[in-house]
Amino acid sequence: MSRLVAGLRLGAFAAVTLPLMPVQQLLLWLWPAMARRFPMHYHRLVLRLIGVKLRSIGDPAVEPVLIVSNHVSWLDIVVLSAASPCSFIAKQEVHGWPFFGSLARLQRTVFIRRDRRHEAGKSRDAVRKRLDAGDTLVLFAEGTSSDGLRVLPFKSSLFAAADLSGVHIQPVTLAYLGHRHLPLPRRLRPFYAWYGAMDLAPHLWQALCAGPIEVTLIRHPPLHPEAKADRKSLARAVEKTVRQGLQRALHRPGELG
């Protein structure tokens, strides 16, 4: 039964996504303001189609804003985009991924090279340009994904891109907490958390077969420009906030409000 449901959900995803991809491309050409918001409505529909219940806590910061989040799964993209209009900062390799690379480009992803130190300035300038234009960008500052039970050390290199007057930095915690209306057990976390050497396509199918999941998104108070220190101190402060949010969500969910 789970495979049948998963197949139906995957078919519904394809039936919705493929026709909407050219629509988003037309919006990028003809109506850029709507192209920023359209992915939010699309991803809210995707969450319903694949059986993900999203709980959002806290308010989004005033744009322009750099959202800095922990990274657990490919589902993070859908969850964060469904919560509010945004684009993502991703490694250059994603640009060339079949299908998913196209989706990333349609959402105006900023692609950066993390393995070439001499291109760090170009990456920083690309991010700054988008923030200066008033966009909301999402940075997964761990540089990789985890099992969702911990927050890995944040890399500080791209925090310098937020050093612009009027840009806010908003820490965000993603917590995968529920499965079929019960607490998500540790043994099922690898079905949803995508990390290590897991292949994307089999993992996506496995998650669809495993059934509905509940995800909590916690928006922490933004850091205002006047409160910013150097980028390393800033990275540590944001990392601490995100980690504390995850621990509270995992161990004291009743305190989330």
Order of alpha helices (4+ residues) and beta strands (2+ residues): alpha-alpha-beta-beta-alpha-beta-alpha-beta-alpha-beta-beta-beta-alpha-beta-alpha
